[in-house]
Amino acid sequence: MRSNGRAARHVKFSIAVAWGAATLGPFAPAWSVEPARVFAAGSLVAAVNDALTSSGIAAADFAKPVFGPAGALRARLEAGEQADLFLSADLAQPRALARGHEGTYVVPFARNRMCLFSHRPLGANAADVVATLLAPDFRLASSTPKADPGGDYAFKVFAKADGVKPGATQVLEKKALLLLGSPNAMTPIAGKSPAASIFLSDRADALLYYCSNAADIKREVPDLLVAPLPAALDVPVVYGMALLSDQPGAERFALFLLSEKGQAIFSKYGLLPLSPAPDSL
């Protein structure tokens, strides 16, 4: 990772004022001319590509972004690959990178929700949903914990299911089909997304996954029903970034993602901004 600097304190101050929380960390003068390297969660492909185009930063200032399950990307960085900005679907992965790297901070930048995708209604309330998921012949798919935050969030949902039906957590963890988010996951149908392939190849009856993916998955599988989780099962889904170097393009892009325009782009692709727009307050 490129070293962090101590200059440009006004940039750090502006983020703290704007968000009333953590900063992106100490910044350095723009000595580097290498293109910025962005590693980002797979659920951010459309949003990040749109943001790169809309940010006003020259395309030549960026290498081609690397997308994938955030846990797997974090492991690649820890193994020696280089990135200037890491955008994760959770806070745990960037926090793991920040540990041991003084001056690297983790900043929340967007939110999401977990949804159930299925060909049939799964229930009107938490009790009905849990009863359906627990049915012995009901095949429930999720992403892979540790490799992909989507899987970690799914297992947090399973943990909450015990409050609806005692003993549900153990059953759901055991029966969950980990079909996404790891090298050992299922191979998607050629030309189709991994999530859509689960249904097109009849590998599961339901998928617990990010709500932001609903529009893309339904374009491939139009008859799917998509339902946010009932309140009793819902878990907070918070995306976090870590600025890993003093690369100026990466710094500018991180700030853009936190701007009103950047937050609007996340909303455009089904994610939730950190807070309401000022004109809605």
Secondary structure, 3 states (H helix, E strand, C coil): CCCCCCECHHHHHHHHHHHCCCCCCCECCCCCCCCECEEEEHHHHHHHHHHHHHCCCCHHHECCCEEECHHHHHHHHHCCCCCCEEEECCCHHHHHHHCCCCCCCEEEEEEECEEEEECCCCCCCHHHHHHHHHCCCCCEEEECCCCCHHHHHHHHHHHHHCCCCCCHHHHHHHHCEEEECCCCCCCCCCCCCHHHHHHHCCCCCEEEEEHHHHHHHHHHCCCCEEEECCCCCCCCEEEEEEECCCCHHHHHHHHHHHCHHHHHHHHHCCCECCCCCHHHC
